[in-house]
Amino acid sequence: MEVISPTNARKNLYGIIKHVVADNQPVEISSMKDENESVVVISKSDWNAIQETMYLQNVGVLDKIKHYEDEETEELGEIDWDTL
C-alpha cells in the first residue's frame, strides 16, 4: 500500500482519489509524528464490498458457504441460495 504524508495528500488530493478509484489500490495517509493519526483512502466500490462481506459474515452466510465447500457430496445445484 502506498503511504503518503498529510502534506502531500493536501497538495494532490484529486490525484490520490483518481489513483485509488482507477487502480482499486488503497492509499494510507500517515502522520510521521503519530502512527495512530493515520487514515486509509479506499474507493467507494471497495468500501461497499467490505461492508457486504462484513454483513454476510455477521448473518452467518459465509459459514454456510464454507460448510458447503467442505462437503464433497454436495452438488452446487442443490443449494437453496435464497435461504442462505
A tleap script that builds the chain and sets N, CA, C and O, in Angstrom:
source leaprc.protein.ff14SB
mol = sequence {
  NMET GLU VAL ILE SER PRO THR ASN ALA ARG
  LYS ASN LEU TYR GLY ILE ILE LYS HIE VAL
  VAL ALA ASP ASN GLN PRO VAL GLU ILE SER
  SER MET LYS ASP GLU ASN GLU SER VAL VAL
  VAL ILE SER LYS SER ASP TRP ASN ALA ILE
  GLN GLU THR MET TYR LEU GLN ASN VAL GLY
  VAL LEU ASP LYS ILE LYS HIE TYR GLU ASP
  GLU GLU THR GLU GLU LEU GLY GLU ILE ASP
  TRP ASP THR CLEU
}
set mol.1.N position { 0.845 -1.161 0.000 }
set mol.1.CA position { 0.000 0.000 0.000 }
set mol.1.C position { 0.899 1.235 0.000 }
set mol.1.O position { 1.877 1.321 0.743 }
set mol.2.N position { 0.548 2.152 -0.826 }
set mol.2.CA position { 1.294 3.410 -0.890 }
set mol.2.C position { 1.013 4.228 0.371 }
set mol.2.O position { -0.128 4.298 0.828 }
set mol.3.N position { 2.031 4.831 0.917 }
set mol.3.CA position { 1.905 5.657 2.112 }
set mol.3.C position { 2.408 7.056 1.771 }
set mol.3.O position { 3.501 7.229 1.232 }
set mol.4.N position { 1.577 8.059 2.102 }
set mol.4.CA position { 1.970 9.443 1.844 }
set mol.4.C position { 1.724 10.278 3.100 }
set mol.4.O position { 0.984 9.874 3.997 }
set mol.5.N position { 2.343 11.421 3.144 }
set mol.5.CA position { 2.184 12.323 4.284 }
set mol.5.C position { 0.923 13.171 4.102 }
set mol.5.O position { 0.446 13.332 2.979 }
set mol.6.N position { 0.387 13.710 5.183 }
set mol.6.CA position { -0.767 14.602 5.066 }
set mol.6.C position { -0.473 15.823 4.193 }
set mol.6.O position { -1.350 16.297 3.471 }
set mol.7.N position { 0.745 16.323 4.260 }
set mol.7.CA position { 1.110 17.482 3.432 }
set mol.7.C position { 1.006 17.145 1.949 }
set mol.7.O position { 0.436 17.914 1.174 }
set mol.8.N position { 1.556 15.997 1.551 }
set mol.8.CA position { 1.460 15.584 0.147 }
set mol.8.C position { 0.022 15.258 -0.241 }
set mol.8.O position { -0.377 15.487 -1.382 }
set mol.9.N position { -0.749 14.732 0.685 }
set mol.9.CA position { -2.155 14.439 0.407 }
set mol.9.C position { -2.924 15.731 0.127 }
set mol.9.O position { -3.749 15.787 -0.785 }
set mol.10.N position { -2.647 16.760 0.916 }
set mol.10.CA position { -3.301 18.051 0.694 }
set mol.10.C position { -2.965 18.620 -0.678 }
set mol.10.O position { -3.820 19.182 -1.361 }
set mol.11.N position { -1.713 18.464 -1.064 }
set mol.11.CA position { -1.261 19.016 -2.344 }
set mol.11.C position { -1.874 18.293 -3.530 }
set mol.11.O position { -2.052 18.891 -4.591 }
set mol.12.N position { -2.204 17.000 -3.367 }
set mol.12.CA position { -2.615 16.207 -4.522 }
set mol.12.C position { -3.846 15.347 -4.219 }
set mol.12.O position { -3.907 14.193 -4.643 }
set mol.13.N position { -4.815 15.890 -3.497 }
set mol.13.CA position { -5.987 15.107 -3.117 }
set mol.13.C position { -6.727 14.559 -4.340 }
set mol.13.O position { -7.085 13.381 -4.363 }
set mol.14.N position { -6.955 15.379 -5.333 }
set mol.14.CA position { -7.679 14.923 -6.524 }
set mol.14.C position { -6.924 13.780 -7.207 }
set mol.14.O position { -7.539 12.797 -7.620 }
set mol.15.N position { -5.614 13.897 -7.330 }
set mol.15.CA position { -4.815 12.844 -7.955 }
set mol.15.C position { -4.862 11.543 -7.157 }
set mol.15.O position { -4.895 10.456 -7.735 }
set mol.16.N position { -4.866 11.656 -5.838 }
set mol.16.CA position { -4.954 10.471 -4.982 }
set mol.16.C position { -6.298 9.775 -5.189 }
set mol.16.O position { -6.359 8.552 -5.322 }
set mol.17.N position { -7.357 10.550 -5.214 }
set mol.17.CA position { -8.691 9.985 -5.434 }
set mol.17.C position { -8.747 9.266 -6.778 }
set mol.17.O position { -9.241 8.141 -6.860 }
set mol.18.N position { -8.253 9.896 -7.813 }
set mol.18.CA position { -8.261 9.272 -9.146 }
set mol.18.C position { -7.462 7.972 -9.140 }
set mol.18.O position { -7.895 6.974 -9.717 }
set mol.19.N position { -6.302 7.978 -8.493 }
set mol.19.CA position { -5.439 6.797 -8.416 }
set mol.19.C position { -6.129 5.656 -7.670 }
set mol.19.O position { -6.107 4.514 -8.127 }
set mol.20.N position { -6.735 5.959 -6.534 }
set mol.20.CA position { -7.403 4.942 -5.722 }
set mol.20.C position { -8.560 4.310 -6.494 }
set mol.20.O position { -8.727 3.090 -6.480 }
set mol.21.N position { -9.347 5.128 -7.159 }
set mol.21.CA position { -10.502 4.620 -7.898 }
set mol.21.C position { -10.059 3.833 -9.132 }
set mol.21.O position { -10.589 2.755 -9.403 }
set mol.22.N position { -9.108 4.357 -9.865 }
set mol.22.CA position { -8.678 3.710 -11.111 }
set mol.22.C position { -7.974 2.378 -10.868 }
set mol.22.O position { -8.176 1.419 -11.612 }
set mol.23.N position { -7.152 2.323 -9.832 }
set mol.23.CA position { -6.331 1.133 -9.595 }
set mol.23.C position { -6.869 0.210 -8.508 }
set mol.23.O position { -6.293 -0.847 -8.252 }
set mol.24.N position { -7.979 0.604 -7.862 }
set mol.24.CA position { -8.509 -0.162 -6.730 }
set mol.24.C position { -7.419 -0.477 -5.714 }
set mol.24.O position { -7.378 -1.572 -5.154 }
set mol.25.N position { -6.549 0.477 -5.484 }
set mol.25.CA position { -5.470 0.335 -4.517 }
set mol.25.C position { -5.637 1.396 -3.436 }
set mol.25.O position { -5.699 2.587 -3.743 }
set mol.26.N position { -5.712 0.976 -2.172 }
set mol.26.CA position { -5.830 1.970 -1.107 }
set mol.26.C position { -4.541 2.774 -0.940 }
set mol.26.O position { -3.458 2.325 -1.318 }
set mol.27.N position { -4.677 3.946 -0.378 }
set mol.27.CA position { -3.534 4.808 -0.070 }
set mol.27.C position { -3.636 5.182 1.401 }
set mol.27.O position { -4.689 5.610 1.873 }
set mol.28.N position { -2.543 5.017 2.112 }
set mol.28.CA position { -2.503 5.405 3.521 }
set mol.28.C position { -1.931 6.814 3.630 }
set mol.28.O position { -0.886 7.126 3.059 }
set mol.29.N position { -2.635 7.650 4.373 }
set mol.29.CA position { -2.135 8.978 4.694 }
set mol.29.C position { -1.688 8.891 6.143 }
set mol.29.O position { -2.507 8.761 7.053 }
set mol.30.N position { -0.378 8.966 6.347 }
set mol.30.CA position { 0.190 8.659 7.649 }
set mol.30.C position { 0.968 9.832 8.213 }
set mol.30.O position { 1.842 10.404 7.561 }
set mol.31.N position { 0.622 10.171 9.438 }
set mol.31.CA position { 1.363 11.196 10.157 }
set mol.31.C position { 2.721 10.634 10.555 }
set mol.31.O position { 2.809 9.521 11.075 }
set mol.32.N position { 3.749 11.381 10.318 }
set mol.32.CA position { 5.088 10.940 10.699 }
set mol.32.C position { 5.296 11.073 12.209 }
set mol.32.O position { 6.177 10.426 12.776 }
set mol.33.N position { 4.487 11.911 12.855 }
set mol.33.CA position { 4.626 12.148 14.291 }
set mol.33.C position { 3.912 11.094 15.130 }
set mol.33.O position { 4.416 10.681 16.174 }
set mol.34.N position { 2.733 10.657 14.672 }
set mol.34.CA position { 1.922 9.724 15.459 }
set mol.34.C position { 1.242 8.729 14.532 }
set mol.34.O position { 0.373 9.093 13.740 }
set mol.35.N position { 1.650 7.465 14.639 }
set mol.35.CA position { 1.109 6.410 13.791 }
set mol.35.C position { -0.403 6.246 13.964 }
set mol.35.O position { -1.087 5.792 13.046 }
set mol.36.N position { -0.921 6.610 15.126 }
set mol.36.CA position { -2.350 6.490 15.394 }
set mol.36.C position { -3.172 7.556 14.679 }
set mol.36.O position { -4.401 7.527 14.740 }
set mol.37.N position { -2.529 8.479 14.016 }
set mol.37.CA position { -3.232 9.521 13.278 }
set mol.37.C position { -3.214 9.243 11.780 }
set mol.37.O position { -3.195 10.174 10.975 }
set mol.38.N position { -3.221 7.981 11.409 }
set mol.38.CA position { -3.224 7.592 10.006 }
set mol.38.C position { -4.633 7.253 9.546 }
set mol.38.O position { -5.478 6.843 10.341 }
set mol.39.N position { -4.873 7.428 8.257 }
set mol.39.CA position { -6.139 7.032 7.641 }
set mol.39.C position { -5.824 6.280 6.352 }
set mol.39.O position { -4.728 6.387 5.803 }
set mol.40.N position { -6.796 5.529 5.891 }
set mol.40.CA position { -6.659 4.823 4.620 }
set mol.40.C position { -7.770 5.296 3.705 }
set mol.40.O position { -8.937 5.320 4.094 }
set mol.41.N position { -7.406 5.671 2.494 }
set mol.41.CA position { -8.369 6.101 1.486 }
set mol.41.C position { -8.621 4.906 0.571 }
set mol.41.O position { -7.695 4.364 -0.033 }
set mol.42.N position { -9.904 4.502 0.478 }
set mol.42.CA position { -10.272 3.417 -0.427 }
set mol.42.C position { -11.421 3.885 -1.308 }
set mol.42.O position { -12.104 4.858 -0.988 }
set mol.43.N position { -11.630 3.186 -2.418 }
set mol.43.CA position { -12.715 3.560 -3.321 }
set mol.43.C position { -14.061 3.201 -2.709 }
set mol.43.O position { -14.149 2.339 -1.836 }
set mol.44.N position { -15.082 3.857 -3.168 }
set mol.44.CA position { -16.444 3.586 -2.699 }
set mol.44.C position { -16.837 2.144 -3.006 }
set mol.44.O position { -17.488 1.500 -2.184 }
set mol.45.N position { -16.455 1.626 -4.174 }
set mol.45.CA position { -16.805 0.246 -4.515 }
set mol.45.C position { -16.098 -0.742 -3.590 }
set mol.45.O position { -16.691 -1.748 -3.202 }
set mol.46.N position { -14.849 -0.475 -3.233 }
set mol.46.CA position { -14.149 -1.344 -2.276 }
set mol.46.C position { -14.801 -1.262 -0.901 }
set mol.46.O position { -14.944 -2.280 -0.224 }
set mol.47.N position { -15.195 -0.073 -0.484 }
set mol.47.CA position { -15.862 0.094 0.805 }
set mol.47.C position { -17.177 -0.693 0.820 }
set mol.47.O position { -17.483 -1.380 1.795 }
set mol.48.N position { -17.950 -0.589 -0.261 }
set mol.48.CA position { -19.210 -1.330 -0.334 }
set mol.48.C position { -18.968 -2.836 -0.265 }
set mol.48.O position { -19.723 -3.553 0.392 }
set mol.49.N position { -17.931 -3.321 -0.932 }
set mol.49.CA position { -17.603 -4.744 -0.903 }
set mol.49.C position { -17.230 -5.189 0.507 }
set mol.49.O position { -17.635 -6.266 0.944 }
set mol.50.N position { -16.466 -4.375 1.217 }
set mol.50.CA position { -16.097 -4.684 2.600 }
set mol.50.C position { -17.342 -4.741 3.478 }
set mol.50.O position { -17.494 -5.658 4.286 }
set mol.51.N position { -18.228 -3.767 3.323 }
set mol.51.CA position { -19.454 -3.740 4.110 }
set mol.51.C position { -20.326 -4.960 3.833 }
set mol.51.O position { -20.896 -5.538 4.759 }
set mol.52.N position { -20.432 -5.355 2.564 }
set mol.52.CA position { -21.231 -6.529 2.209 }
set mol.52.C position { -20.621 -7.797 2.812 }
set mol.52.O position { -21.343 -8.645 3.338 }
set mol.53.N position { -19.312 -7.925 2.737 }
set mol.53.CA position { -18.638 -9.088 3.316 }
set mol.53.C position { -18.864 -9.148 4.823 }
set mol.53.O position { -19.131 -10.219 5.368 }
set mol.54.N position { -18.761 -8.015 5.493 }
set mol.54.CA position { -18.983 -7.982 6.942 }
set mol.54.C position { -20.427 -8.362 7.278 }
set mol.54.O position { -20.672 -9.080 8.247 }
set mol.55.N position { -21.373 -7.886 6.482 }
set mol.55.CA position { -22.771 -8.241 6.706 }
set mol.55.C position { -22.973 -9.746 6.542 }
set mol.55.O position { -23.603 -10.387 7.383 }
set mol.56.N position { -22.437 -10.308 5.456 }
set mol.56.CA position { -22.594 -11.741 5.213 }
set mol.56.C position { -21.948 -12.562 6.324 }
set mol.56.O position { -22.471 -13.606 6.713 }
set mol.57.N position { -20.824 -12.094 6.830 }
set mol.57.CA position { -20.172 -12.776 7.943 }
set mol.57.C position { -21.039 -12.697 9.204 }
set mol.57.O position { -21.199 -13.690 9.913 }
set mol.58.N position { -21.589 -11.527 9.475 }
set mol.58.CA position { -22.389 -11.331 10.685 }
set mol.58.C position { -23.667 -12.157 10.701 }
set mol.58.O position { -24.109 -12.584 11.768 }
set mol.59.N position { -24.272 -12.390 9.529 }
set mol.59.CA position { -25.518 -13.163 9.491 }
set mol.59.C position { -25.270 -14.644 9.252 }
set mol.59.O position { -26.223 -15.419 9.170 }
set mol.60.N position { -24.007 -15.056 9.139 }
set mol.60.CA position { -23.666 -16.468 9.050 }
set mol.60.C position { -23.602 -17.057 7.659 }
set mol.60.O position { -23.367 -18.257 7.518 }
set mol.61.N position { -23.802 -16.259 6.629 }
set mol.61.CA position { -23.797 -16.782 5.266 }
set mol.61.C position { -22.428 -17.336 4.886 }
set mol.61.O position { -22.349 -18.379 4.237 }
set mol.62.N position { -21.363 -16.668 5.270 }
set mol.62.CA position { -20.030 -17.143 4.892 }
set mol.62.C position { -19.721 -18.486 5.544 }
set mol.62.O position { -19.043 -19.321 4.945 }
set mol.63.N position { -20.205 -18.704 6.756 }
set mol.63.CA position { -20.016 -20.009 7.402 }
set mol.63.C position { -20.755 -21.104 6.652 }
set mol.63.O position { -20.241 -22.212 6.498 }
set mol.64.N position { -21.962 -20.797 6.185 }
set mol.64.CA position { -22.732 -21.787 5.420 }
set mol.64.C position { -22.046 -22.114 4.101 }
set mol.64.O position { -22.000 -23.275 3.695 }
set mol.65.N position { -21.520 -21.107 3.440 }
set mol.65.CA position { -20.811 -21.337 2.180 }
set mol.65.C position { -19.581 -22.198 2.429 }
set mol.65.O position { -19.305 -23.126 1.669 }
set mol.66.N position { -18.842 -21.894 3.489 }
set mol.66.CA position { -17.666 -22.691 3.846 }
set mol.66.C position { -18.066 -24.140 4.111 }
set mol.66.O position { -17.369 -25.064 3.694 }
set mol.67.N position { -19.178 -24.336 4.800 }
set mol.67.CA position { -19.678 -25.684 5.068 }
set mol.67.C position { -19.939 -26.428 3.754 }
set mol.67.O position { -19.537 -27.582 3.601 }
set mol.68.N position { -20.609 -25.772 2.816 }
set mol.68.CA position { -20.902 -26.406 1.528 }
set mol.68.C position { -19.622 -26.687 0.736 }
set mol.68.O position { -19.540 -27.696 0.034 }
set mol.69.N position { -18.645 -25.820 0.841 }
set mol.69.CA position { -17.371 -26.049 0.146 }
set mol.69.C position { -16.655 -27.276 0.703 }
set mol.69.O position { -16.005 -28.006 -0.045 }
set mol.70.N position { -16.769 -27.507 2.002 }
set mol.70.CA position { -16.086 -28.619 2.652 }
set mol.70.C position { -16.755 -29.965 2.392 }
set mol.70.O position { -16.107 -31.006 2.499 }
set mol.71.N position { -18.034 -29.957 2.053 }
set mol.71.CA position { -18.742 -31.204 1.804 }
set mol.71.C position { -18.478 -31.672 0.382 }
set mol.71.O position { -18.760 -30.964 -0.584 }
set mol.72.N position { -17.936 -32.867 0.272 }
set mol.72.CA position { -17.586 -33.399 -1.045 }
set mol.72.C position { -18.803 -33.864 -1.825 }
set mol.72.O position { -18.772 -33.867 -3.055 }
set mol.73.N position { -19.863 -34.253 -1.154 }
set mol.73.CA position { -21.010 -34.824 -1.840 }
set mol.73.C position { -22.055 -33.790 -2.245 }
set mol.73.O position { -22.966 -34.102 -3.012 }
set mol.74.N position { -21.938 -32.593 -1.751 }
set mol.74.CA position { -22.928 -31.558 -2.028 }
set mol.74.C position { -22.816 -31.064 -3.464 }
set mol.74.O position { -21.735 -30.690 -3.918 }
set mol.75.N position { -23.923 -31.064 -4.163 }
set mol.75.CA position { -23.975 -30.503 -5.510 }
set mol.75.C position { -24.381 -29.037 -5.406 }
set mol.75.O position { -25.331 -28.697 -4.701 }
set mol.76.N position { -23.670 -28.189 -6.101 }
set mol.76.CA position { -23.990 -26.757 -6.040 }
set mol.76.C position { -25.407 -26.491 -6.510 }
set mol.76.O position { -26.060 -25.568 -6.023 }
set mol.77.N position { -25.883 -27.278 -7.441 }
set mol.77.CA position { -27.251 -27.100 -7.939 }
set mol.77.C position { -28.300 -27.382 -6.886 }
set mol.77.O position { -29.433 -26.917 -7.011 }
set mol.78.N position { -27.952 -28.139 -5.839 }
set mol.78.CA position { -28.893 -28.496 -4.788 }
set mol.78.C position { -28.960 -27.455 -3.672 }
set mol.78.O position { -29.825 -27.547 -2.801 }
set mol.79.N position { -28.082 -26.489 -3.681 }
set mol.79.CA position { -28.060 -25.462 -2.637 }
set mol.79.C position { -29.169 -24.458 -2.889 }
set mol.79.O position { -29.298 -23.927 -3.992 }
set mol.80.N position { -29.966 -24.199 -1.866 }
set mol.80.CA position { -31.002 -23.177 -1.974 }
set mol.80.C position { -30.378 -21.824 -1.607 }
set mol.80.O position { -30.351 -21.431 -0.440 }
set mol.81.N position { -29.887 -21.136 -2.614 }
set mol.81.CA position { -29.144 -19.889 -2.397 }
set mol.81.C position { -30.005 -18.800 -1.761 }
set mol.81.O position { -29.480 -17.902 -1.102 }
set mol.82.N position { -31.309 -18.872 -1.952 }
set mol.82.CA position { -32.192 -17.856 -1.388 }
set mol.82.C position { -32.313 -17.970 0.121 }
set mol.82.O position { -32.624 -16.983 0.789 }
set mol.83.N position { -32.072 -19.162 0.676 }
set mol.83.CA position { -32.199 -19.327 2.117 }
set mol.83.C position { -30.876 -19.189 2.844 }
set mol.83.O position { -30.841 -19.244 4.073 }
set mol.84.N position { -29.778 -19.010 2.105 }
set mol.84.CA position { -28.502 -18.801 2.767 }
set mol.84.C position { -28.589 -17.505 3.502 }
set mol.84.O position { -27.626 -17.096 4.150 }
savepdb mol mol.pdb
quit
